[in-house]
Amino acid sequence: MRQLQWLGWGLICIFLFTSLLSMDGWQQSIFFSLYYTGFYATVIYTDMLVLQPHLYRKGKKLLYVLTVICLIAVTGSIRSYGNWYIYNHIIDDKPEKVFSYDMIISSSMGMAIVYFLGYPIRMTMAYFKLRKQTAALLLEKSQTELNLLKSKVQPHFLFNTLNNIYYEAYLEAPRTALLIEKLAEMMRYFMEESPREKVMLETEVGFIENYIGLERIRVRHGIQLDFHKQYDPQHMIPPMLLITFVENIFKHGIDKCASENKISISLTTDSEHLTFEAINHLPDCQVPTKAGLGLKTLTHRLDILYGPKAQLVCGAKDGIYTASLKIPLV
């Protein structure tokens, strides 16, 4: 685009040179063609790079018009006086005429004509700029589509590999195969369900149950877990909203060396609300601490999603930690 601009101004300069050559010598014609072209470029580029972006496109149209008038008047005055001074004091040291306001008006009218004739130049530059931006957007879109295809291929490859491992493990160790199946279902949830705004409650419960199944293998003596469910599976909730409570139980509420770990989880819904409650006994060495990153993130997310309509209560009492959440379903 810069090459085209230089070419355009070069053609204007040549046109001015040929027009002046019949009245002045070639040296004066070269000088004044460059002199006039500089003023024309000043008007056009000042309007295009300064006035239009900062005034016209921001809705300050009256101020834009007044500023353009001032620009034309100032450049016309400077050009006319410079032209008169150069002709009468440098080229010819005996001035033929006195500088007058008629010269300023004539020069300003010329600059106004240049301003209006400069619209094709501005439109051409805007076109090439838009064309460049469009090409960049198309390239970015193509790259995004390619990355999306890659992101789809990679998980499917991983799922197929897990299926192969599951088949081999099922023949030798059915329990291990079951864990692999749970892991594959969780990964599928991460890839397909979690990016959505809302998921079916049944899907969210399935994810929680798979997570619990995988966490059980880390506890030496097992756990006594009661998961009470009374809900409508067709209800929709934001994904990954309930898993934080279950994660906190297995991270902070399990004594891996104890022979007994009791956990109680309850999920109930009615026509308007969902209530989720998680209760666990705190290990003897566990000291209740302030809310961790997961709980802080959940609190912030609930505030964005539901505002004051969400009710979250967490706390420990008599060695028992309780986390309760109530959110609207509409």
Secondary structure as UniProt FT lines:
FT   HELIX           2..21
FT   TURN            22..23
FT   HELIX           26..46
FT   HELIX           47..51
FT   HELIX           52..54
FT   HELIX           56..58
FT   HELIX           61..85
FT   HELIX           86..91
FT   HELIX           101..117
FT   HELIX           119..172
FT   HELIX           174..188
FT   HELIX           189..193
FT   TURN            194..195
FT   STRAND          199..200
FT   HELIX           201..216
FT   TURN            217..218
FT   TURN            220..221
FT   STRAND          224..230
FT   TURN            233..234
FT   STRAND          236..237
FT   TURN            239..240
FT   HELIX           243..252
FT   TURN            256..257
FT   STRAND          262..269
FT   STRAND          273..281
FT   TURN            284..285
FT   HELIX           293..305
FT   HELIX           307..309
FT   STRAND          311..317
FT   TURN            318..319
FT   STRAND          320..328
//
